[in-house]
């Protein structure tokens, strides 16, 4: 399954519970909990866990930015090693 997530439905000035944020990004609530463990900010340590929209957007947009790979015009993206590579035999014009 794809590791992409939708951020367009997250409002920056709204506070979300785990289930609400999962519905907004169209992922499971377990995924939201995993993101909280990996560094996404939350309001405080009380229950129910509340996440501000601007914190979620900042975390998710940073993950999107970190996943991007810049390539030169003669490179192709290798699906196996997930890195830009030059094709064998110089098949692309330089």
Phi and psi in radians as a Rosetta constraint file:
Dihedral C 1 N 2 CA 2 C 2 CIRCULARHARMONIC -1.182 0.35
Dihedral N 2 CA 2 C 2 N 3 CIRCULARHARMONIC 2.585 0.35
Dihedral C 2 N 3 CA 3 C 3 CIRCULARHARMONIC -1.743 0.35
Dihedral N 3 CA 3 C 3 N 4 CIRCULARHARMONIC 0.336 0.35
Dihedral C 3 N 4 CA 4 C 4 CIRCULARHARMONIC -1.511 0.35
Dihedral N 4 CA 4 C 4 N 5 CIRCULARHARMONIC 2.767 0.35
Dihedral C 4 N 5 CA 5 C 5 CIRCULARHARMONIC -2.520 0.35
Dihedral N 5 CA 5 C 5 N 6 CIRCULARHARMONIC 2.643 0.35
Dihedral C 5 N 6 CA 6 C 6 CIRCULARHARMONIC -1.694 0.35
Dihedral N 6 CA 6 C 6 N 7 CIRCULARHARMONIC 2.238 0.35
Dihedral C 6 N 7 CA 7 C 7 CIRCULARHARMONIC -1.952 0.35
Dihedral N 7 CA 7 C 7 N 8 CIRCULARHARMONIC -0.060 0.35
Dihedral C 7 N 8 CA 8 C 8 CIRCULARHARMONIC -1.170 0.35
Dihedral N 8 CA 8 C 8 N 9 CIRCULARHARMONIC -0.462 0.35
Dihedral C 8 N 9 CA 9 C 9 CIRCULARHARMONIC -1.569 0.35
Dihedral N 9 CA 9 C 9 N 10 CIRCULARHARMONIC 0.004 0.35
Dihedral C 9 N 10 CA 10 C 10 CIRCULARHARMONIC -1.542 0.35
Dihedral N 10 CA 10 C 10 N 11 CIRCULARHARMONIC 2.183 0.35
Dihedral C 10 N 11 CA 11 C 11 CIRCULARHARMONIC -1.638 0.35
Dihedral N 11 CA 11 C 11 N 12 CIRCULARHARMONIC 2.289 0.35
Dihedral C 11 N 12 CA 12 C 12 CIRCULARHARMONIC -1.225 0.35
Dihedral N 12 CA 12 C 12 N 13 CIRCULARHARMONIC -0.420 0.35
Dihedral C 12 N 13 CA 13 C 13 CIRCULARHARMONIC -1.754 0.35
Dihedral N 13 CA 13 C 13 N 14 CIRCULARHARMONIC 0.226 0.35
Dihedral C 13 N 14 CA 14 C 14 CIRCULARHARMONIC -1.920 0.35
Dihedral N 14 CA 14 C 14 N 15 CIRCULARHARMONIC 2.552 0.35
Dihedral C 14 N 15 CA 15 C 15 CIRCULARHARMONIC -1.676 0.35
Dihedral N 15 CA 15 C 15 N 16 CIRCULARHARMONIC 2.354 0.35
Dihedral C 15 N 16 CA 16 C 16 CIRCULARHARMONIC -2.054 0.35
Dihedral N 16 CA 16 C 16 N 17 CIRCULARHARMONIC 2.489 0.35
Dihedral C 16 N 17 CA 17 C 17 CIRCULARHARMONIC -1.476 0.35
Dihedral N 17 CA 17 C 17 N 18 CIRCULARHARMONIC 2.976 0.35
Dihedral C 17 N 18 CA 18 C 18 CIRCULARHARMONIC -1.036 0.35
Dihedral N 18 CA 18 C 18 N 19 CIRCULARHARMONIC -0.808 0.35
Dihedral C 18 N 19 CA 19 C 19 CIRCULARHARMONIC -1.124 0.35
Dihedral N 19 CA 19 C 19 N 20 CIRCULARHARMONIC -0.681 0.35
Dihedral C 19 N 20 CA 20 C 20 CIRCULARHARMONIC -1.152 0.35
Dihedral N 20 CA 20 C 20 N 21 CIRCULARHARMONIC -0.726 0.35
Dihedral C 20 N 21 CA 21 C 21 CIRCULARHARMONIC -1.186 0.35
Dihedral N 21 CA 21 C 21 N 22 CIRCULARHARMONIC -0.618 0.35
Dihedral C 21 N 22 CA 22 C 22 CIRCULARHARMONIC -1.113 0.35
Dihedral N 22 CA 22 C 22 N 23 CIRCULARHARMONIC -0.732 0.35
Dihedral C 22 N 23 CA 23 C 23 CIRCULARHARMONIC -1.147 0.35
Dihedral N 23 CA 23 C 23 N 24 CIRCULARHARMONIC -0.699 0.35
Dihedral C 23 N 24 CA 24 C 24 CIRCULARHARMONIC -1.162 0.35
Dihedral N 24 CA 24 C 24 N 25 CIRCULARHARMONIC -0.647 0.35
Dihedral C 24 N 25 CA 25 C 25 CIRCULARHARMONIC -1.671 0.35
Dihedral N 25 CA 25 C 25 N 26 CIRCULARHARMONIC -0.030 0.35
Dihedral C 25 N 26 CA 26 C 26 CIRCULARHARMONIC 1.031 0.35
Dihedral N 26 CA 26 C 26 N 27 CIRCULARHARMONIC 0.800 0.35
Dihedral C 26 N 27 CA 27 C 27 CIRCULARHARMONIC -2.242 0.35
Dihedral N 27 CA 27 C 27 N 28 CIRCULARHARMONIC 3.060 0.35
Dihedral C 27 N 28 CA 28 C 28 CIRCULARHARMONIC -1.411 0.35
Dihedral N 28 CA 28 C 28 N 29 CIRCULARHARMONIC 2.816 0.35
Dihedral C 28 N 29 CA 29 C 29 CIRCULARHARMONIC -1.186 0.35
Dihedral N 29 CA 29 C 29 N 30 CIRCULARHARMONIC -0.457 0.35
Dihedral C 29 N 30 CA 30 C 30 CIRCULARHARMONIC -1.129 0.35
Dihedral N 30 CA 30 C 30 N 31 CIRCULARHARMONIC -0.613 0.35
Dihedral C 30 N 31 CA 31 C 31 CIRCULARHARMONIC -1.149 0.35
Dihedral N 31 CA 31 C 31 N 32 CIRCULARHARMONIC -0.717 0.35
Dihedral C 31 N 32 CA 32 C 32 CIRCULARHARMONIC -1.121 0.35
Dihedral N 32 CA 32 C 32 N 33 CIRCULARHARMONIC -0.728 0.35
Dihedral C 32 N 33 CA 33 C 33 CIRCULARHARMONIC -1.094 0.35
Dihedral N 33 CA 33 C 33 N 34 CIRCULARHARMONIC -0.686 0.35
Dihedral C 33 N 34 CA 34 C 34 CIRCULARHARMONIC -1.130 0.35
Dihedral N 34 CA 34 C 34 N 35 CIRCULARHARMONIC -0.664 0.35
Dihedral C 34 N 35 CA 35 C 35 CIRCULARHARMONIC -1.172 0.35
Dihedral N 35 CA 35 C 35 N 36 CIRCULARHARMONIC -0.611 0.35
Dihedral C 35 N 36 CA 36 C 36 CIRCULARHARMONIC -1.109 0.35
Dihedral N 36 CA 36 C 36 N 37 CIRCULARHARMONIC -0.725 0.35
Dihedral C 36 N 37 CA 37 C 37 CIRCULARHARMONIC -1.172 0.35
Dihedral N 37 CA 37 C 37 N 38 CIRCULARHARMONIC -0.519 0.35
Dihedral C 37 N 38 CA 38 C 38 CIRCULARHARMONIC -1.565 0.35
Dihedral N 38 CA 38 C 38 N 39 CIRCULARHARMONIC 0.067 0.35
Dihedral C 38 N 39 CA 39 C 39 CIRCULARHARMONIC 2.242 0.35
Dihedral N 39 CA 39 C 39 N 40 CIRCULARHARMONIC -0.050 0.35
Dihedral C 39 N 40 CA 40 C 40 CIRCULARHARMONIC -1.216 0.35
Dihedral N 40 CA 40 C 40 N 41 CIRCULARHARMONIC 2.343 0.35
Dihedral C 40 N 41 CA 41 C 41 CIRCULARHARMONIC -1.279 0.35
Dihedral N 41 CA 41 C 41 N 42 CIRCULARHARMONIC 2.660 0.35
Dihedral C 41 N 42 CA 42 C 42 CIRCULARHARMONIC -2.313 0.35
Dihedral N 42 CA 42 C 42 N 43 CIRCULARHARMONIC 2.895 0.35
Dihedral C 42 N 43 CA 43 C 43 CIRCULARHARMONIC -1.151 0.35
Dihedral N 43 CA 43 C 43 N 44 CIRCULARHARMONIC -0.900 0.35
Dihedral C 43 N 44 CA 44 C 44 CIRCULARHARMONIC -2.774 0.35
Dihedral N 44 CA 44 C 44 N 45 CIRCULARHARMONIC -3.050 0.35
Dihedral C 44 N 45 CA 45 C 45 CIRCULARHARMONIC -1.632 0.35
Dihedral N 45 CA 45 C 45 N 46 CIRCULARHARMONIC 0.253 0.35
Dihedral C 45 N 46 CA 46 C 46 CIRCULARHARMONIC -1.529 0.35
Dihedral N 46 CA 46 C 46 N 47 CIRCULARHARMONIC 2.877 0.35
Dihedral C 46 N 47 CA 47 C 47 CIRCULARHARMONIC -1.769 0.35
Dihedral N 47 CA 47 C 47 N 48 CIRCULARHARMONIC 2.523 0.35
Dihedral C 47 N 48 CA 48 C 48 CIRCULARHARMONIC -1.243 0.35
Dihedral N 48 CA 48 C 48 N 49 CIRCULARHARMONIC 2.613 0.35
Dihedral C 48 N 49 CA 49 C 49 CIRCULARHARMONIC -1.172 0.35
Dihedral N 49 CA 49 C 49 N 50 CIRCULARHARMONIC 2.172 0.35
Dihedral C 49 N 50 CA 50 C 50 CIRCULARHARMONIC -2.027 0.35
Dihedral N 50 CA 50 C 50 N 51 CIRCULARHARMONIC 2.375 0.35
Dihedral C 50 N 51 CA 51 C 51 CIRCULARHARMONIC -2.147 0.35
Dihedral N 51 CA 51 C 51 N 52 CIRCULARHARMONIC 2.205 0.35
Dihedral C 51 N 52 CA 52 C 52 CIRCULARHARMONIC -1.301 0.35
Dihedral N 52 CA 52 C 52 N 53 CIRCULARHARMONIC 2.509 0.35
Dihedral C 52 N 53 CA 53 C 53 CIRCULARHARMONIC -1.035 0.35
Dihedral N 53 CA 53 C 53 N 54 CIRCULARHARMONIC -0.684 0.35
Dihedral C 53 N 54 CA 54 C 54 CIRCULARHARMONIC -1.177 0.35
Dihedral N 54 CA 54 C 54 N 55 CIRCULARHARMONIC -0.546 0.35
Dihedral C 54 N 55 CA 55 C 55 CIRCULARHARMONIC -1.214 0.35
Dihedral N 55 CA 55 C 55 N 56 CIRCULARHARMONIC -0.742 0.35
Dihedral C 55 N 56 CA 56 C 56 CIRCULARHARMONIC -1.131 0.35
Dihedral N 56 CA 56 C 56 N 57 CIRCULARHARMONIC -0.759 0.35
Dihedral C 56 N 57 CA 57 C 57 CIRCULARHARMONIC -1.096 0.35
Dihedral N 57 CA 57 C 57 N 58 CIRCULARHARMONIC -0.749 0.35
Dihedral C 57 N 58 CA 58 C 58 CIRCULARHARMONIC -1.087 0.35
Dihedral N 58 CA 58 C 58 N 59 CIRCULARHARMONIC -0.776 0.35
Dihedral C 58 N 59 CA 59 C 59 CIRCULARHARMONIC -1.140 0.35
Dihedral N 59 CA 59 C 59 N 60 CIRCULARHARMONIC -0.833 0.35
Dihedral C 59 N 60 CA 60 C 60 CIRCULARHARMONIC -1.201 0.35
Dihedral N 60 CA 60 C 60 N 61 CIRCULARHARMONIC -0.679 0.35
Dihedral C 60 N 61 CA 61 C 61 CIRCULARHARMONIC -1.184 0.35
Dihedral N 61 CA 61 C 61 N 62 CIRCULARHARMONIC -0.595 0.35
Dihedral C 61 N 62 CA 62 C 62 CIRCULARHARMONIC -1.151 0.35
Dihedral N 62 CA 62 C 62 N 63 CIRCULARHARMONIC -0.690 0.35
Dihedral C 62 N 63 CA 63 C 63 CIRCULARHARMONIC -1.123 0.35
Dihedral N 63 CA 63 C 63 N 64 CIRCULARHARMONIC -0.696 0.35
Dihedral C 63 N 64 CA 64 C 64 CIRCULARHARMONIC -1.083 0.35
Dihedral N 64 CA 64 C 64 N 65 CIRCULARHARMONIC -0.786 0.35
Dihedral C 64 N 65 CA 65 C 65 CIRCULARHARMONIC -1.118 0.35
Dihedral N 65 CA 65 C 65 N 66 CIRCULARHARMONIC -0.699 0.35
Dihedral C 65 N 66 CA 66 C 66 CIRCULARHARMONIC -1.212 0.35
Dihedral N 66 CA 66 C 66 N 67 CIRCULARHARMONIC -0.434 0.35
Dihedral C 66 N 67 CA 67 C 67 CIRCULARHARMONIC -1.415 0.35
Dihedral N 67 CA 67 C 67 N 68 CIRCULARHARMONIC -0.289 0.35
Dihedral C 67 N 68 CA 68 C 68 CIRCULARHARMONIC -1.257 0.35
Dihedral N 68 CA 68 C 68 N 69 CIRCULARHARMONIC 2.535 0.35
Dihedral C 68 N 69 CA 69 C 69 CIRCULARHARMONIC -2.141 0.35
Dihedral N 69 CA 69 C 69 N 70 CIRCULARHARMONIC 2.225 0.35
Dihedral C 69 N 70 CA 70 C 70 CIRCULARHARMONIC -1.510 0.35
Dihedral N 70 CA 70 C 70 N 71 CIRCULARHARMONIC 2.484 0.35
Dihedral C 70 N 71 CA 71 C 71 CIRCULARHARMONIC -2.315 0.35
Dihedral N 71 CA 71 C 71 N 72 CIRCULARHARMONIC 2.671 0.35
Dihedral C 71 N 72 CA 72 C 72 CIRCULARHARMONIC -1.414 0.35
Dihedral N 72 CA 72 C 72 N 73 CIRCULARHARMONIC 2.832 0.35
Dihedral C 72 N 73 CA 73 C 73 CIRCULARHARMONIC -1.052 0.35
Dihedral N 73 CA 73 C 73 N 74 CIRCULARHARMONIC -0.446 0.35
Dihedral C 73 N 74 CA 74 C 74 CIRCULARHARMONIC -1.635 0.35
Dihedral N 74 CA 74 C 74 N 75 CIRCULARHARMONIC 0.064 0.35
Dihedral C 74 N 75 CA 75 C 75 CIRCULARHARMONIC -1.758 0.35
Dihedral N 75 CA 75 C 75 N 76 CIRCULARHARMONIC 2.688 0.35
Dihedral C 75 N 76 CA 76 C 76 CIRCULARHARMONIC -2.146 0.35
Dihedral N 76 CA 76 C 76 N 77 CIRCULARHARMONIC 2.702 0.35
Dihedral C 76 N 77 CA 77 C 77 CIRCULARHARMONIC -1.483 0.35
Dihedral N 77 CA 77 C 77 N 78 CIRCULARHARMONIC 2.127 0.35
Dihedral C 77 N 78 CA 78 C 78 CIRCULARHARMONIC -1.453 0.35
Dihedral N 78 CA 78 C 78 N 79 CIRCULARHARMONIC 2.114 0.35
Dihedral C 78 N 79 CA 79 C 79 CIRCULARHARMONIC -1.299 0.35
Dihedral N 79 CA 79 C 79 N 80 CIRCULARHARMONIC -0.388 0.35
Dihedral C 79 N 80 CA 80 C 80 CIRCULARHARMONIC -1.392 0.35
Dihedral N 80 CA 80 C 80 N 81 CIRCULARHARMONIC -0.878 0.35
Dihedral C 80 N 81 CA 81 C 81 CIRCULARHARMONIC -1.706 0.35
Dihedral N 81 CA 81 C 81 N 82 CIRCULARHARMONIC -0.073 0.35
Dihedral C 81 N 82 CA 82 C 82 CIRCULARHARMONIC 0.994 0.35
Dihedral N 82 CA 82 C 82 N 83 CIRCULARHARMONIC 0.802 0.35
Dihedral C 82 N 83 CA 83 C 83 CIRCULARHARMONIC -2.528 0.35
Dihedral N 83 CA 83 C 83 N 84 CIRCULARHARMONIC 2.692 0.35
Dihedral C 83 N 84 CA 84 C 84 CIRCULARHARMONIC -1.223 0.35
Dihedral N 84 CA 84 C 84 N 85 CIRCULARHARMONIC 2.321 0.35
Dihedral C 84 N 85 CA 85 C 85 CIRCULARHARMONIC -2.376 0.35
Dihedral N 85 CA 85 C 85 N 86 CIRCULARHARMONIC 2.699 0.35
Dihedral C 85 N 86 CA 86 C 86 CIRCULARHARMONIC -1.413 0.35
Dihedral N 86 CA 86 C 86 N 87 CIRCULARHARMONIC 2.325 0.35
Dihedral C 86 N 87 CA 87 C 87 CIRCULARHARMONIC -1.176 0.35
Dihedral N 87 CA 87 C 87 N 88 CIRCULARHARMONIC 2.648 0.35
Dihedral C 87 N 88 CA 88 C 88 CIRCULARHARMONIC -1.105 0.35
Dihedral N 88 CA 88 C 88 N 89 CIRCULARHARMONIC 2.446 0.35
Dihedral C 88 N 89 CA 89 C 89 CIRCULARHARMONIC 1.327 0.35
Dihedral N 89 CA 89 C 89 N 90 CIRCULARHARMONIC 0.146 0.35
Dihedral C 89 N 90 CA 90 C 90 CIRCULARHARMONIC 1.061 0.35
Dihedral N 90 CA 90 C 90 N 91 CIRCULARHARMONIC 0.806 0.35
Dihedral C 90 N 91 CA 91 C 91 CIRCULARHARMONIC -1.226 0.35
Dihedral N 91 CA 91 C 91 N 92 CIRCULARHARMONIC -0.307 0.35
Dihedral C 91 N 92 CA 92 C 92 CIRCULARHARMONIC -1.765 0.35
Dihedral N 92 CA 92 C 92 N 93 CIRCULARHARMONIC 2.560 0.35
Dihedral C 92 N 93 CA 93 C 93 CIRCULARHARMONIC -1.238 0.35
Dihedral N 93 CA 93 C 93 N 94 CIRCULARHARMONIC 2.491 0.35
